[in-house]
Amino acid sequence: MTNEWPDGLPVNQVRIARPTDKLDEVVRFYSEGLGLKIVGFFHEHEGYSGYMLGLPGREYHLEFTQHSAGSPCPTPSRDNLLVFYIRDKAALDRIADRLSALGYHSVGAENPYWTEKGITIEDPDGWRVVLMNSLGI
């Protein structure tokens, strides 16, 4: 396995973006609850407002946008997942506790694999985040 992007795909940043009608709640879930940092934001640009959240100094971000006329997003399946691999079980438990204090509790995973070592929690839009106690791949 390599730590470099393939020559034919010289990527320097990855951003996963999705709309929401619950921008403030979603940002609170991912920043205060999960612990991601707000790395950028914009307000009322062509009718859109949004936030980018990620790991400081990293090239990986989540972007959540909301249009002033509404931004309904489709209901995700229970197997649409964003997985965070966390080596330290105590740190994982602290994150789950923060989310629980905000009203976001664990839910049953669609795939039992995620239940074996992880905790699955739905964000305000019903998209699922898995906190996985593992080294990952």
Backbone as numpy.savetxt, mean C-alpha at the origin, in Angstrom:
# Nx Ny Nz CAx CAy CAz Cx Cy Cz
19.68 -14.47 -9.11 18.84 -13.30 -9.11 19.73 -12.07 -9.11
19.30 -11.05 -9.84 20.10 -9.84 -9.96 19.39 -8.65 -9.32
20.16 -7.66 -8.94 19.60 -6.45 -8.35 19.47 -5.34 -9.38
19.68 -5.66 -10.65 19.62 -4.65 -11.69 18.47 -4.93 -12.64
17.92 -3.86 -13.21 16.87 -4.00 -14.21 17.49 -4.54 -15.49
16.74 -5.27 -16.28 17.25 -5.78 -17.55 17.66 -4.63 -18.48
18.66 -4.88 -19.33 19.14 -3.86 -20.25 18.01 -3.30 -21.12
17.07 -4.14 -21.50 15.98 -3.70 -22.36 14.89 -2.93 -21.62
15.02 -2.79 -20.31 14.03 -2.07 -19.50 14.76 -1.25 -18.45
15.40 -0.14 -18.86 16.22 0.65 -17.94 15.37 1.57 -17.05
14.65 1.00 -16.11 13.73 1.72 -15.24 14.50 2.39 -14.09
14.12 3.62 -13.75 14.73 4.27 -12.59 13.72 4.60 -11.50
12.41 4.33 -11.77 11.40 4.53 -10.74 10.16 3.71 -11.09
9.51 3.18 -10.06 8.25 2.45 -10.23 7.22 3.11 -9.33
6.06 3.44 -9.92 4.97 4.02 -9.16 3.70 3.26 -9.51
3.01 2.78 -8.50 1.73 2.12 -8.68 0.67 3.15 -8.29
-0.23 3.46 -9.22 -1.22 4.50 -8.99 -2.62 3.93 -9.10
-3.51 4.46 -8.25 -4.92 4.08 -8.35 -5.79 5.19 -7.79
-7.02 5.27 -8.32 -7.95 6.28 -7.84 -8.64 5.84 -6.56
-9.20 6.81 -5.89 -9.99 6.55 -4.69 -10.98 7.69 -4.49
-12.10 7.41 -3.87 -13.02 8.45 -3.44 -12.84 8.75 -1.96
-11.83 8.12 -1.35 -11.56 8.26 0.08 -10.11 8.67 0.30
-9.67 9.71 -0.40 -8.26 10.07 -0.41 -7.70 10.28 1.00
-8.36 11.06 1.82 -7.83 11.32 3.16 -7.73 10.04 3.99
-8.74 9.18 3.92 -8.72 7.93 4.67 -7.61 7.00 4.17
-7.46 6.93 2.87 -6.43 6.05 2.28 -5.04 6.55 2.67
-4.82 7.86 2.58 -3.51 8.40 2.94 -3.23 8.14 4.42
-4.23 8.29 5.26 -4.04 8.02 6.69 -3.68 6.54 6.93
-4.38 5.63 6.24 -4.12 4.19 6.37 -2.65 3.89 6.03
-2.19 4.39 4.87 -0.85 4.05 4.41 0.26 4.84 5.10
-0.04 6.05 5.56 1.01 6.83 6.23 1.00 6.61 7.75
-0.07 6.97 8.43 -0.12 6.80 9.89 -0.18 5.33 10.29
-0.97 4.55 9.57 -1.14 3.14 9.94 0.02 2.28 9.51
0.26 2.21 8.21 1.31 1.34 7.70 2.69 1.92 7.96
2.82 3.24 7.88 4.11 3.87 8.18 4.87 4.38 6.97
4.23 4.36 5.77 4.91 4.91 4.59 4.98 6.42 4.71
6.01 6.99 4.14 6.20 8.44 4.18 5.54 9.08 2.97
4.95 10.26 3.17 4.44 11.04 2.04 5.65 11.66 1.37
5.87 11.32 0.10 7.05 11.81 -0.62 6.68 12.87 -1.65
5.38 13.10 -1.82 4.93 14.14 -2.75 3.42 14.23 -2.72
2.91 15.37 -3.18 1.47 15.54 -3.25 1.16 16.66 -4.22
-0.08 16.73 -4.65 -0.56 17.82 -5.49 -2.05 18.01 -5.21
-2.52 19.24 -5.40 -3.92 19.55 -5.12 -4.53 20.29 -6.31
-5.69 19.81 -6.74 -6.47 20.43 -7.80 -5.66 20.74 -9.06
-4.91 19.78 -9.51 -4.22 19.88 -10.81 -5.12 19.25 -11.86
-5.71 20.08 -12.69 -6.65 19.58 -13.71 -7.79 18.81 -13.07
-8.19 19.20 -11.87 -9.28 18.54 -11.17 -8.86 17.39 -10.29
-7.58 17.03 -10.31 -7.08 15.90 -9.51 -6.27 16.38 -8.32
-6.42 15.64 -7.23 -5.54 15.79 -6.07 -4.94 14.42 -5.80
-3.76 14.39 -5.23 -3.16 13.10 -4.98 -1.95 13.16 -4.07
-1.58 11.98 -3.62 -0.41 11.82 -2.75 0.43 10.66 -3.25
1.74 10.80 -3.15 2.68 9.73 -3.41 3.27 9.32 -2.07
3.25 8.02 -1.81 3.79 7.49 -0.56 4.83 6.45 -0.91
5.88 6.39 -0.13 6.92 5.41 -0.40 7.96 5.37 0.69
9.04 4.75 0.35 10.17 4.62 1.25 11.19 5.68 0.86
11.54 6.58 1.78 12.49 7.65 1.44 13.77 7.09 0.85
14.23 7.75 -0.19 15.46 7.33 -0.84 15.28 6.13 -1.74
14.06 5.68 -1.90 13.79 4.52 -2.75 13.02 4.98 -3.98
13.01 4.16 -4.97 12.37 4.50 -6.23 11.02 3.81 -6.39
10.40 3.43 -5.30 9.13 2.73 -5.35 8.09 3.52 -4.58
7.00 3.88 -5.26 5.97 4.71 -4.66 4.58 4.16 -4.94
3.67 4.48 -4.05 2.25 4.29 -4.30 1.67 5.69 -4.52
0.79 5.83 -5.49 0.13 7.11 -5.73 -1.37 6.90 -5.65
-2.03 7.75 -4.89 -3.47 7.71 -4.77 -4.01 9.04 -5.24
-4.99 9.00 -6.14 -5.55 10.22 -6.70 -7.07 10.25 -6.51
-7.58 11.46 -6.49 -9.02 11.65 -6.41 -9.39 12.82 -7.32
-10.39 12.64 -8.15 -10.87 13.71 -9.03 -11.99 14.46 -8.33
-12.07 15.75 -8.56 -13.09 16.56 -7.90 -14.51 16.11 -8.27
-14.68 15.47 -9.42 -16.00 14.98 -9.83 -16.24 13.54 -9.37
-15.29 12.98 -8.63 -15.42 11.61 -8.13 -14.45 10.67 -8.81
-13.98 9.71 -8.07 -13.01 8.74 -8.57 -13.35 7.35 -8.05
-14.51 6.84 -8.42 -14.82 5.49 -7.93 -13.86 4.47 -8.51
-13.43 3.57 -7.69 -12.57 2.52 -8.21 -13.32 1.21 -8.09
-13.01 0.27 -8.96 -13.73 -1.01 -8.91 -13.44 -1.75 -7.61
-14.38 -2.55 -7.20 -14.19 -3.37 -6.02 -13.13 -4.42 -6.33
-12.08 -4.47 -5.54 -11.03 -5.46 -5.80 -11.46 -6.85 -5.36
-10.82 -7.86 -5.93 -11.05 -9.21 -5.44 -10.32 -9.35 -4.11
-10.61 -10.40 -3.38 -9.94 -10.62 -2.09 -8.50 -11.11 -2.28
-8.11 -11.32 -3.53 -6.75 -11.78 -3.79 -5.91 -10.71 -4.50
-6.40 -9.45 -4.55 -5.58 -8.34 -5.00 -4.79 -7.88 -3.78
-3.48 -8.06 -3.83 -2.66 -7.86 -2.62 -1.46 -6.95 -2.88
-1.12 -6.21 -1.87 0.14 -5.49 -1.79 0.86 -6.11 -0.60
1.99 -6.77 -0.84 2.64 -7.55 0.21 3.93 -6.84 0.65
4.04 -6.66 1.95 5.26 -6.12 2.56 5.91 -7.22 3.38
7.15 -7.57 3.03 7.90 -8.58 3.77 8.65 -7.89 4.89
8.39 -8.30 6.11 8.96 -7.67 7.30 9.67 -8.75 8.11
10.96 -8.65 8.24 11.75 -9.68 8.93 11.46 -9.76 10.42
11.28 -8.60 11.04 11.13 -8.50 12.48 9.67 -8.67 12.87
9.33 -9.78 13.51 7.95 -10.09 13.89 7.40 -9.04 14.85
8.23 -8.54 15.76 7.77 -7.51 16.70 7.39 -6.23 15.94
8.17 -5.86 14.93 7.85 -4.68 14.12 6.55 -4.90 13.35
6.38 -6.09 12.80 5.15 -6.44 12.10 3.95 -6.28 13.04
4.07 -6.79 14.24 2.99 -6.69 15.22 2.69 -5.24 15.59
3.73 -4.39 15.67 3.51 -2.97 15.98 2.73 -2.29 14.85
3.06 -2.63 13.61 2.34 -2.06 12.47 0.87 -2.50 12.50
0.65 -3.79 12.72 -0.72 -4.32 12.80 -1.49 -3.64 13.93
-0.83 -3.39 15.06 -1.47 -2.71 16.18 -1.84 -1.27 15.83
-0.94 -0.56 15.11 -1.24 0.81 14.69 -2.47 0.84 13.79
-2.50 -0.10 12.83 -3.64 -0.17 11.91 -4.92 -0.51 12.67
-4.81 -1.42 13.61 -5.97 -1.80 14.41 -6.50 -0.61 15.22
-5.58 0.20 15.76 -5.98 1.37 16.53 -6.72 2.39 15.65
-6.44 2.37 14.34 -7.14 3.24 13.40 -8.45 2.62 12.92
-8.72 1.39 13.37 -9.96 0.72 12.99 -9.84 -0.30 11.87
-8.60 -0.65 11.49 -8.36 -1.61 10.42 -7.79 -2.89 11.01
-8.62 -3.91 11.04 -8.26 -5.17 11.67 -7.97 -6.24 10.61
-7.34 -7.32 11.03 -7.01 -8.39 10.09 -8.28 -9.03 9.55
-8.17 -9.49 8.33 -9.26 -10.20 7.66 -8.71 -11.53 7.16
-9.58 -12.46 6.89 -9.15 -13.75 6.36 -8.59 -13.62 4.95
-7.49 -14.27 4.69 -6.88 -14.23 3.37 -7.59 -15.20 2.43
-7.70 -14.83 1.18 -8.28 -15.71 0.17 -7.42 -16.97 0.01
-6.11 -16.75 -0.08 -5.15 -17.84 -0.25 -4.54 -18.15 1.12
-4.67 -19.38 1.61 -4.18 -19.70 2.95 -2.67 -19.49 3.13
-1.93 -19.42 2.03 -0.48 -19.17 2.13 -0.21 -17.90 2.92
-1.02 -16.85 2.68 -0.78 -15.57 3.33 -1.11 -15.59 4.81
-1.94 -16.53 5.22 -2.32 -16.65 6.62 -1.23 -17.34 7.43
-0.44 -18.19 6.77 0.59 -18.97 7.48 1.60 -18.11 8.22
2.08 -17.04 7.58 3.11 -16.21 8.20 2.75 -14.73 8.22
1.57 -14.38 7.72 1.27 -12.98 7.57 -0.05 -12.56 8.16
-0.30 -11.26 8.07 -1.54 -10.66 8.52 -2.08 -9.87 7.33
-3.34 -10.12 6.97 -3.97 -9.42 5.86 -4.93 -8.38 6.43
-4.84 -7.15 5.90 -5.67 -6.04 6.36 -6.19 -5.29 5.14
-7.47 -4.94 5.15 -8.05 -4.18 4.05 -7.90 -2.68 4.28
-7.54 -1.96 3.21 -7.50 -0.51 3.30 -8.92 0.05 3.16
-9.12 1.36 3.25 -10.48 1.92 3.21 -11.27 1.59 1.94
-10.59 1.29 0.85 -11.27 0.94 -0.40 -11.47 -0.56 -0.57
-11.01 -1.36 0.39 -11.15 -2.81 0.29 -9.98 -3.50 -0.38
-8.94 -2.75 -0.75 -7.72 -3.37 -1.29 -6.95 -3.94 -0.11
-6.33 -5.07 -0.32 -5.70 -5.78 0.79 -4.18 -5.61 0.82
-3.70 -5.45 2.05 -2.26 -5.36 2.33 -1.92 -6.55 3.20
-0.83 -7.23 2.86 -0.36 -8.34 3.66 0.96 -7.94 4.32
1.02 -8.09 5.63 2.25 -7.91 6.39 2.80 -9.30 6.58
3.88 -9.61 5.90 4.40 -10.97 5.84 5.67 -11.10 6.67
5.66 -11.99 7.64 6.84 -12.22 8.47 7.75 -13.22 7.77
8.57 -12.70 6.87 9.43 -13.54 6.05 10.51 -12.70 5.42
11.50 -13.34 4.86 12.55 -12.64 4.14 12.13 -12.29 2.73
11.03 -12.85 2.24 10.60 -12.59 0.85 11.40 -13.44 -0.10
11.47 -12.97 -1.35 12.18 -13.72 -2.38 13.55 -13.15 -2.62
